[in-house]
Amino acid sequence: MPIAASIRAAVVRIAPAVCIGIASLCFGAAAANAADLMAFRVGMAAPANTVLAIWMAQASGFYQPQGLQVSIVPMVGGSESGPTLKSGDIQLMHIGMSSVVRANTSGLGDLRCIGSLANVIRSTMFAAPGVKTAADLKGKTVGISSVGSESDSTTTLALDRLGLRRQDVTIKEIGVDRLPYVRDGRVAATTLGEPSRSEAFAMGLNPIFDFYAQHIPWLYSGLTVDRKYLTDHRDVLVRFLKATIEGNYQAYMDEKRAKDVLAKELKITDPKILDISYSNFKAATPLNADIDRAGAENILDTTAPAGASRNLADYIDTSLSDGLRAEGFFEAMQQKYAVK
């Protein structure tokens, strides 16, 4: 057999084995890399457009280069937050500061908000058909997701702005999917965020008090951790924040991809509701996940019981964010995504 033909025959015999070997090496490396990632579980009280930064970071693979395998765990929020974070079942909770105040003042936890994905109340209180005025709410039932949640504390605030007190109504825990309750008249009113807020407007429900239109400062969607975990795993939380903040920037600048992620995660099929949910995100999301101290103060004024600490350091910790700013991370994100 000619030498050239012999070489070709040898290559044909060897090639499959080489390919299999390379594939095995690649698979093995991928498996090893996956095994090296730290599991990081995020509790989510309710699916909403305020979670978009985390969903975008997941979809774009931003957590893996930071050494994290992030998964989202559906939860109720409110009273669950402190014990679940303390137990280590989750490492971070996506909740507002109202839950932090409740946990820290009731002995249920020692929590800190380390960042924010919404610094204004992004919800509206809707009334059931037949409820036209605040006076119509007296003696009726108002739905909240759970005691201590943002829906609970903002209900107190809405009632106050409407000239009512909690004692004037019956407060009932009905979970996170509250739109059917108010639509069907099973409760007289409840607060709704996006996309349920837009759906309620489309149904013609009465917005008896629209927080979002008033842009009330409020630490509405905090990134919350147990204080001991913050002390022991600062490096992990910095890496989580970096990936999440980049998810924020990408969602802000890449409308199409952000809408695709929102539609998938929130099961939105109506283009108009999708447009509103995204616009709501873009207008009211702090790109660097900064905490607005005025919003935190408003929550303390509304929810803290008598005798509770009024020191913000007992509820929030901005040291990680301060460190990212000092090292130039925020500026690097602005340059990378051409945000002015």
C-alpha positions as CSV (number, residue, x, y, z in Angstrom):
1,M,0.0,0.0,0.0
2,P,1.4,3.5,-0.8
3,I,2.6,5.4,2.1
4,A,0.0,8.2,1.7
5,A,-2.8,5.7,1.6
6,S,-1.4,4.0,4.8
7,I,-1.4,7.3,6.6
8,R,-5.0,8.1,5.5
9,A,-6.1,4.7,6.7
10,A,-4.4,5.2,10.1
11,V,-6.0,8.5,10.5
12,V,-9.4,7.1,9.8
13,R,-8.9,4.4,12.4
14,I,-7.5,6.8,15.0
15,A,-9.9,9.8,14.5
16,P,-12.9,8.3,16.2
17,A,-10.9,7.4,19.3
18,V,-9.3,10.9,19.4
19,C,-12.8,12.6,19.1
20,I,-14.1,10.4,21.9
21,G,-11.1,11.3,24.0
22,I,-11.5,15.0,23.4
23,A,-15.2,14.8,24.1
24,S,-14.6,12.9,27.3
25,L,-12.0,15.5,28.4
26,C,-14.4,18.4,27.6
27,F,-17.3,16.7,29.4
28,G,-15.1,15.9,32.3
29,A,-13.9,19.5,32.5
30,A,-17.4,20.9,32.4
31,A,-18.5,18.4,35.1
32,A,-15.6,19.4,37.2
33,N,-16.3,23.1,36.7
34,A,-20.0,22.5,37.6
35,A,-18.9,20.6,40.7
36,D,-16.7,23.5,41.8
37,L,-19.6,26.0,41.8
38,M,-21.0,27.0,45.1
39,A,-24.7,26.4,45.5
40,F,-26.4,29.7,46.3
41,R,-30.2,29.6,46.9
42,V,-32.3,32.7,46.7
43,G,-35.7,32.8,48.3
44,M,-38.4,34.6,46.2
45,A,-41.5,35.8,48.0
46,A,-43.4,36.5,44.8
47,P,-42.6,36.4,41.1
48,A,-42.5,40.0,39.9
49,N,-40.5,42.2,37.6
50,T,-38.3,43.3,40.5
51,V,-36.6,39.9,40.1
52,L,-35.5,40.6,36.6
53,A,-31.9,41.3,37.4
54,I,-31.5,37.9,39.0
55,W,-33.3,36.1,36.1
56,M,-31.2,38.0,33.6
57,A,-28.0,37.1,35.4
58,Q,-29.1,33.4,35.4
59,A,-30.0,33.5,31.7
60,S,-26.8,35.2,30.7
61,G,-24.5,32.9,32.8
62,F,-23.2,35.7,34.9
63,Y,-23.2,33.7,38.2
64,Q,-21.0,30.9,37.0
65,P,-17.8,33.0,36.4
66,Q,-18.3,34.2,39.9
67,G,-18.2,30.6,41.2
68,L,-21.9,30.4,42.0
69,Q,-24.7,28.1,41.0
70,V,-27.8,30.2,41.8
71,S,-31.2,28.7,42.1
72,I,-34.5,30.4,43.1
73,V,-36.7,28.9,45.8
74,P,-40.3,30.0,46.0
75,M,-41.3,31.2,49.4
76,V,-44.0,33.1,51.2
77,G,-41.8,35.8,52.7
78,G,-42.8,37.8,55.8
79,S,-42.5,35.6,58.9
80,E,-40.6,32.8,57.0
81,S,-37.6,35.0,56.1
82,G,-35.7,35.1,59.4
83,P,-35.8,31.4,60.3
84,T,-35.2,30.2,56.8
85,L,-32.1,32.5,56.3
86,K,-30.8,31.6,59.7
87,S,-31.1,27.8,59.1
88,G,-29.0,28.1,55.9
89,D,-31.8,26.6,53.7
90,I,-31.4,29.8,51.6
91,Q,-28.5,32.2,51.4
92,L,-30.4,35.3,50.4
93,M,-34.0,36.5,50.3
94,H,-35.6,38.8,47.7
95,I,-37.9,40.7,50.1
96,G,-38.5,44.3,51.2
97,M,-37.2,45.8,54.4
98,S,-40.6,45.4,56.1
99,S,-39.8,41.7,56.6
100,V,-36.4,42.6,58.0
101,V,-38.0,44.9,60.6
102,R,-40.5,42.3,61.6
103,A,-37.8,39.6,61.9
104,N,-35.3,41.8,63.8
105,T,-37.9,43.2,66.2
106,S,-39.7,40.0,67.0
107,G,-36.7,37.6,67.7
108,L,-37.3,35.7,64.4
109,G,-34.0,36.7,62.9
110,D,-31.1,39.0,62.7
111,L,-31.2,40.2,59.0
112,R,-29.7,42.9,56.9
113,C,-30.6,44.3,53.5
114,I,-27.4,44.5,51.5
115,G,-28.9,45.9,48.3
116,S,-32.1,46.9,46.7
117,L,-33.8,46.2,43.4
118,A,-36.6,48.7,44.0
119,N,-36.5,51.9,46.1
120,V,-40.1,53.0,45.6
121,I,-43.4,51.2,46.1
122,R,-44.1,49.6,42.8
123,S,-47.7,48.5,43.5
124,T,-51.3,49.7,43.6
125,M,-54.1,48.9,45.9
126,F,-57.1,47.8,43.9
127,A,-60.7,47.5,45.1
128,A,-63.1,44.8,44.2
129,P,-66.1,45.5,41.9
130,G,-68.7,47.5,43.9
131,V,-66.1,49.2,46.2
132,K,-65.9,52.7,45.0
133,T,-64.6,54.8,47.9
134,A,-62.4,54.3,51.0
135,A,-65.6,54.4,53.1
136,D,-66.8,51.3,51.3
137,L,-63.8,49.4,52.7
138,K,-64.9,49.8,56.4
139,G,-65.8,46.4,57.9
140,K,-64.6,44.6,54.8
141,T,-61.6,42.2,54.2
142,V,-58.4,43.3,52.7
143,G,-56.0,40.7,51.4
144,I,-52.2,40.5,52.0
145,S,-49.7,37.8,51.1
146,S,-48.4,37.2,54.6
147,V,-48.0,39.0,57.9
148,G,-44.8,41.2,57.8
149,S,-44.6,41.2,54.0
150,E,-44.5,44.4,51.8
151,S,-48.1,43.8,50.9
152,D,-48.9,43.9,54.7
153,S,-46.9,47.1,55.5
154,T,-48.0,48.9,52.3
155,T,-51.6,48.0,53.1
156,T,-51.2,49.8,56.5
157,L,-49.7,52.8,54.6
158,A,-52.5,52.8,52.0
159,L,-55.2,52.7,54.6
160,D,-53.6,55.6,56.5
161,R,-53.5,57.7,53.2
162,L,-57.2,56.8,52.7
163,G,-58.1,58.0,56.2
164,L,-58.6,54.5,57.6
165,R,-56.9,52.3,60.2
166,R,-56.1,48.6,60.2
167,Q,-58.8,48.3,62.9
168,D,-61.4,49.5,60.3
169,V,-60.9,46.4,58.2
170,T,-60.1,42.7,58.5
171,I,-56.6,41.8,57.3
172,K,-56.4,38.3,55.7
173,E,-53.4,36.4,54.5
174,I,-54.3,35.1,51.0
175,G,-50.8,34.4,49.4
176,V,-49.0,35.9,46.5
177,D,-51.6,35.3,43.8
178,R,-54.1,37.9,44.9
179,L,-55.6,39.2,41.7
180,P,-58.3,36.5,41.5
181,Y,-59.4,37.3,45.0
182,V,-60.1,41.0,44.4
183,R,-61.4,40.4,40.9
184,D,-64.0,37.9,42.2
185,G,-64.8,40.0,45.3
186,R,-63.5,37.5,47.7
187,V,-61.6,40.4,49.3
188,A,-62.6,44.0,49.1
189,A,-59.1,45.2,48.2
190,T,-55.5,44.2,47.9
191,T,-52.2,45.6,46.7
192,L,-50.7,44.3,43.4
193,G,-47.3,44.7,41.7
194,E,-46.3,43.9,38.1
195,P,-47.5,42.1,36.1
196,S,-50.7,41.7,38.1
197,R,-51.0,45.4,38.5
198,S,-51.3,45.9,34.7
199,E,-53.7,43.0,34.4
200,A,-55.9,44.6,37.1
201,F,-55.9,47.9,35.2
202,A,-56.8,46.0,32.0
203,M,-59.8,44.4,33.8
204,G,-61.1,47.8,34.8
205,L,-60.6,47.3,38.6
206,N,-60.6,50.4,40.7
207,P,-57.2,51.6,41.7
208,I,-58.3,53.0,45.1
209,F,-54.7,54.0,46.0
210,D,-51.8,54.1,43.4
211,F,-48.5,54.0,45.2
212,Y,-46.5,53.8,42.0
213,A,-47.9,57.0,40.7
214,Q,-46.8,58.8,43.8
215,H,-43.2,57.4,43.8
216,I,-43.1,56.9,47.5
217,P,-39.6,56.1,48.7
218,W,-39.6,52.6,50.2
219,L,-37.0,49.7,50.3
220,Y,-39.5,47.6,48.4
221,S,-37.4,44.8,47.1
222,G,-34.3,44.2,49.1
223,L,-31.5,41.7,48.8
224,T,-31.6,40.3,52.3
225,V,-29.2,38.0,54.2
226,D,-28.7,36.7,57.7
227,R,-26.1,38.9,59.6
228,K,-23.9,36.0,60.5
229,Y,-23.8,34.8,56.9
230,L,-22.8,38.4,55.9
231,T,-20.0,38.3,58.4
232,D,-18.7,34.9,57.4
233,H,-19.2,35.0,53.6
234,R,-18.7,38.6,52.5
235,D,-16.7,37.4,49.4
236,V,-19.6,35.2,48.3
237,L,-22.1,38.0,48.6
238,V,-19.8,40.4,46.7
239,R,-19.7,37.9,43.8
240,F,-23.4,37.5,43.9
241,L,-23.9,41.3,43.8
242,K,-21.5,41.7,40.9
243,A,-23.4,39.2,38.8
244,T,-26.8,40.5,39.8
245,I,-25.9,44.1,39.1
246,E,-24.6,43.1,35.7
247,G,-27.9,41.4,35.1
248,N,-29.6,44.7,35.9
249,Y,-27.4,46.6,33.4
250,Q,-28.0,44.1,30.6
251,A,-31.8,44.1,31.3
252,Y,-31.7,47.9,31.1
253,M,-29.8,48.1,27.8
254,D,-31.1,45.0,26.0
255,E,-34.9,45.5,25.9
256,K,-35.6,42.5,23.6
257,R,-33.8,40.0,25.7
258,A,-35.1,41.4,28.9
259,K,-38.7,41.1,27.6
260,D,-38.0,37.6,26.6
261,V,-36.9,36.7,30.1
262,L,-39.8,38.5,31.7
263,A,-42.3,36.8,29.4
264,K,-40.9,33.4,30.2
265,E,-40.5,33.8,34.0
266,L,-43.8,35.7,34.6
267,K,-45.7,33.8,31.9
268,I,-46.8,37.0,30.2
269,T,-48.5,36.6,26.8
270,D,-50.1,40.0,26.4
271,P,-47.6,42.4,24.6
272,K,-49.1,45.4,26.2
273,I,-48.7,44.0,29.7
274,L,-45.1,43.0,28.9
275,D,-44.4,46.5,27.7
276,I,-45.7,48.0,30.9
277,S,-43.9,45.5,33.1
278,Y,-40.6,46.3,31.4
279,S,-41.1,50.1,31.4
280,N,-41.9,49.8,35.1
281,F,-38.6,47.9,35.7
282,K,-36.6,50.4,33.6
283,A,-38.1,53.5,35.3
284,A,-37.8,52.4,38.9
285,T,-34.8,50.0,39.2
286,P,-31.6,51.2,40.8
287,L,-29.0,49.9,38.4
288,N,-26.3,49.5,41.1
289,A,-28.7,48.0,43.5
290,D,-28.1,50.9,45.9
291,I,-30.3,51.3,49.0
292,D,-32.1,54.5,49.3
293,R,-32.0,55.5,53.0
294,A,-35.1,57.6,52.7
295,G,-37.0,54.5,51.7
296,A,-35.6,52.6,54.6
297,E,-36.6,55.4,57.0
298,N,-40.1,55.4,55.7
299,I,-40.4,51.7,56.4
300,L,-39.2,52.2,60.0
301,D,-41.7,55.0,60.5
302,T,-44.5,52.8,59.3
303,T,-43.7,49.3,60.6
304,A,-41.3,49.5,63.6
305,P,-43.0,48.8,66.9
306,A,-42.7,51.1,69.9
307,G,-39.3,50.8,71.5
308,A,-37.6,49.2,68.4
309,S,-34.2,50.4,67.3
310,R,-34.4,53.4,64.9
311,N,-30.7,52.9,63.8
312,L,-30.7,52.0,60.1
313,A,-27.5,49.9,60.7
314,D,-29.7,47.4,62.6
315,Y,-31.6,46.7,59.3
316,I,-29.3,47.6,56.4
317,D,-25.6,47.2,55.5
318,T,-24.2,49.1,52.6
319,S,-20.6,48.1,53.1
320,L,-20.5,45.7,50.2
321,S,-22.0,48.2,47.8
322,D,-19.6,50.9,49.1
323,G,-16.7,48.5,48.4
324,L,-17.9,47.9,44.8
325,R,-18.1,51.6,44.2
326,A,-14.7,52.2,45.6
327,E,-13.1,49.5,43.4
328,G,-14.7,51.0,40.3
329,F,-17.1,48.2,39.6
330,F,-20.1,50.4,38.9
331,E,-18.1,52.7,36.6
332,A,-16.9,49.6,34.7
333,M,-20.5,48.4,34.3
334,Q,-21.5,51.9,33.0
335,Q,-18.7,51.8,30.5
336,K,-19.3,48.2,29.4
337,Y,-23.0,48.8,28.7
338,A,-22.7,52.4,27.6
339,V,-25.0,53.7,30.3
340,K,-24.8,57.5,30.9
